[in-house]
Amino acid sequence: MGLSGGHSDPILEEVGISIIKHAFSQGITFFDTSDIYGPHANEVLVGKALKHLPREKIQLATKFGIVKMDLNNVEINGTPEYVRSCCEDSLKRLGLEYIDLYYQHRIDTTVPIQETIGELKKLVEEGKVKYIGLSEASADTIRRAYAVHPITAVQMEWSLWTRKIEEKIVPLCRELGIGIVPYSPLGHGFFGGRAVIESAPANSYLSLPGFLKIFVSLCGFNECSNNTAGKLAEKHGCSPAQLALGWILHQGDDVAPIPGTTKIKNLDANISSFRVKLTKEDLKEISDVITINEVAGHRTIDVFIHCSWKFANTPEKEKQPTINAPVV
């Protein structure tokens, strides 16, 4: 996402391609994009980068479902017709014959999840998609979707300061054998330090009203968390960002975080998080010291809150009436 804007200004295409190629050279093979990033531009960029890499060694995830979004409105579509058209368009932009992991980016609460997953199941059977995922889905929606077709991964915001999914979503995923893909594992840049927030361009999500990070320089609670993270990171010989990534990487083998970046030096620093070794005692100390209650504000912009997993239940699918044949 970051390569095509969002948290920062879009970067030059050749720079984005070089970052993806460098990531692969360092052992990163799982790349995440979406048709709304850009919009469309990120898929095109990733597609061009993949031409330089061995396809059989890449796991490519993309998403559908967000038709458009701005400060006043987010339009979601999960109808079968839209699912299919988005998949076809993404395949063309990416220049691929199949998508490894195809997510519903946000849940359409007007369409029974069984209908959306039913169409995704057809795409799997046709060989256009290998695996199905959900993003920001409620526990009820995940369970009902899984009843139609196995769900391979659920993508949710999960970090040291966004941990509400640990109550119901994480246990459910582990019950069903679903992988968890945490997005924004660095708290939208919070654990990168004050400079990350203060240097955000005016068109960045970080600068939008209602977004949690805009309060970092003003809110004593968040400032306290950042200072605490710094002290803990020093104890473990790493940066606060590496500590945050190390913490999420230690949550289980079924967890695959997707931190974004626009600079190779930050990419390398993120990769170095694998070297952060934390014991059970360390993990408890970190979780106890950086508590959820110390975070103030929202985790996303106001208009996007109602598209989150807490509001992501869908209607039940209507049962077709049974027509009994007349007795002759």
Secondary structure as UniProt FT lines:
FT   HELIX           2..4
FT   HELIX           13..25
FT   TURN            26..27
FT   STRAND          30..32
FT   TURN            35..40
FT   HELIX           41..50
FT   TURN            51..52
FT   HELIX           55..57
FT   STRAND          59..64
FT   STRAND          66..69
FT   STRAND          74..76
FT   HELIX           80..94
FT   STRAND          99..104
FT   TURN            109..110
FT   HELIX           113..125
FT   TURN            126..127
FT   STRAND          129..135
FT   HELIX           139..148
FT   STRAND          153..157
FT   TURN            160..161
FT   HELIX           164..166
FT   TURN            167..168
FT   HELIX           169..176
FT   STRAND          179..183
FT   TURN            185..189
FT   HELIX           190..192
FT   HELIX           194..198
FT   TURN            202..203
FT   HELIX           205..207
FT   TURN            209..210
FT   HELIX           212..215
FT   TURN            216..218
FT   HELIX           220..235
FT   TURN            236..237
FT   HELIX           240..249
FT   TURN            250..251
FT   TURN            253..254
FT   HELIX           264..271
FT   HELIX           272..275
FT   HELIX           280..289
FT   HELIX           292..294
FT   HELIX           302..305
FT   TURN            306..307
FT   HELIX           309..311
//
